[in-house]
């Protein structure tokens, strides 16, 4: 396996892993990995949701819909990396990586401006994306 394949498989594996964590452990993924608080809101006719209640990881949270869409997006990016790398089709891998760079920068902006977003977490998105962009644009790994 060449370093090019390794780089694409690494990006695919990490993207799929992050997506699966987001779907299976949304509270953990939202705050600790992504940087957006997974804060409970009040149900229509009762008191605020207790953080330990079964509703803790349901769609009654402000970040739930966004996190689900983000998780599916990450899985789709990972599958794209694997699909094109297995075919050694590097043009589409570069396109997916460029799209992934854009997504990372937008994630950094979202985390920065989301009410209650984890301060400083946006830098992880921005720096990681910048490294990926440098690898894509200079041809390192592809």
Secondary structure by P-SEA (a helix, b strand, c coil): ccaaaaaaaaaaaaaaaaaaaaaaccccccccccccccccccccccccccccccccccccccaaaaaaaaaaaaaaaaaaaaaaaaacaaaaaaaaaaaaaaaaaaaaaaaacccccccaaaaaaaaaaaaaaaaaaacccc
